Amino acid sequence: MRQKSGLSTGAALLLGLWVSAAQAQTVYRVVDAQGNVTFTDNPERGGKAITLAPLQSVPTAARPASLSPRAKGNPGQPFMPYDRFAIANPAAGASLRNNMTPVEVAVSPPLRDDHQIQLLVNGELSQSALHSDAFWLAGLPAGQHQLQAELLDSQGRIQHRTDPVTIFIAE
């Protein structure tokens, strides 16, 4: 014999949607006269309203010890306050002849004081984290190389990784 539930399936679905919508939060993006971007939940500070959907909870699986912190995958979209994080120079497919290669990372708005960038060459750490958007590569052997930059927060956690840029070093 089946017991009746207190809520019908349709009512439970509507309740779930209402709770989900109620948890959405409005954030305001404020840009001051110097171009500094601030995010606030206070509408009195002005700015453009941005509605954030609630984060979905997904249980994490234990990571095997054999996987490195740089395991394949994207750590996610750029976190606030960055609108852009990409390798700007050298361009993808560039063929370079010298052994001193400048690497420039486009970060917009400018890099926060408590954030750093580190450079990877062929998936390996090439230069340790610096509060800089410019790096120099020296002594790369002839051939194809893949560059990526990682954005680290104040605790040294990787928050974003650029798309890979492939360059060629001529002999």
WOFEN-V706808 format. One record per residue. RES is the residue in one letter. PSI is psi in radians with two decimals (none if undefined). NEAR is the number of other ideal C-beta (glycine too) atoms within 12 Angstrom. Layout:
BEGIN
RES:PSI:NEAR
RES:PSI:NEAR
END
This chain:
BEGIN
M:2.29:3
R:2.45:4
Q:2.60:5
K:2.41:8
S:2.66:10
G:-0.51:9
L:2.41:12
S:2.85:11
T:-0.75:12
G:-0.74:11
A:-0.69:13
A:-0.69:14
L:-0.79:13
L:-0.72:14
L:-0.74:16
G:-0.74:16
L:-0.70:15
W:-0.76:13
V:-0.73:13
S:-0.77:16
A:-0.63:15
A:-0.46:11
Q:-0.23:17
A:2.55:17
Q:2.47:18
T:2.26:19
V:2.55:23
Y:2.27:22
R:2.01:25
V:2.28:24
V:2.13:19
D:-3.11:14
A:-0.47:6
Q:0.01:10
G:0.10:13
N:2.37:16
V:2.32:23
T:2.49:22
F:2.34:24
T:2.79:23
D:0.14:18
N:1.88:14
P:-0.31:15
E:-0.29:9
R:-0.09:17
G:-2.80:14
G:3.11:21
K:2.27:17
A:2.32:19
I:2.13:20
T:2.17:15
L:2.29:16
A:2.66:13
P:2.59:15
L:2.42:11
Q:2.47:8
S:2.23:7
V:2.21:6
P:2.47:6
T:2.51:6
A:2.61:7
A:2.34:7
R:2.25:11
P:2.50:8
A:-0.38:8
S:-0.28:6
L:2.36:12
S:2.87:15
P:-0.35:19
R:0.54:18
A:2.65:15
K:2.57:12
G:2.88:12
N:2.16:18
P:-0.04:22
G:3.10:18
Q:2.81:14
P:2.40:28
F:2.76:20
M:2.49:23
P:0.42:29
Y:2.24:28
D:-0.44:19
R:2.38:21
F:1.79:35
A:2.71:28
I:2.10:37
A:-0.53:24
N:2.29:23
P:2.77:29
A:2.69:18
A:2.33:21
G:0.04:15
A:2.45:23
S:2.05:19
L:2.51:28
R:-0.42:15
N:2.94:18
N:0.14:16
M:1.89:15
T:2.03:31
P:2.44:23
V:2.17:37
E:2.32:24
V:2.20:39
A:2.08:26
V:2.16:29
S:2.25:18
P:3.03:24
P:2.68:22
L:2.26:30
R:2.69:24
D:-0.56:10
D:0.19:16
H:2.70:34
Q:2.86:29
I:2.43:40
Q:2.63:34
L:2.35:38
L:2.42:32
V:2.13:31
N:0.66:22
G:-0.04:19
E:2.54:16
L:2.13:21
S:-0.74:27
Q:2.32:25
S:2.90:16
A:2.33:27
L:2.72:22
H:1.25:20
S:2.69:22
D:0.24:31
A:2.39:22
F:2.80:32
W:2.30:21
L:2.29:30
A:2.52:17
G:0.45:14
L:2.33:28
P:2.78:15
A:2.52:16
G:-2.92:16
Q:2.41:21
H:2.57:32
Q:2.23:27
L:2.49:42
Q:2.66:37
A:2.57:43
E:2.39:38
L:2.15:41
L:2.41:29
D:-3.03:25
S:-0.34:16
Q:0.10:11
G:0.24:17
R:2.44:19
I:2.11:31
Q:-0.44:32
H:2.67:30
R:2.37:33
T:2.83:33
D:2.59:20
P:2.53:23
V:2.13:33
T:2.24:22
I:2.86:30
F:2.27:23
I:2.10:27
A:2.72:17
E:none:12
END
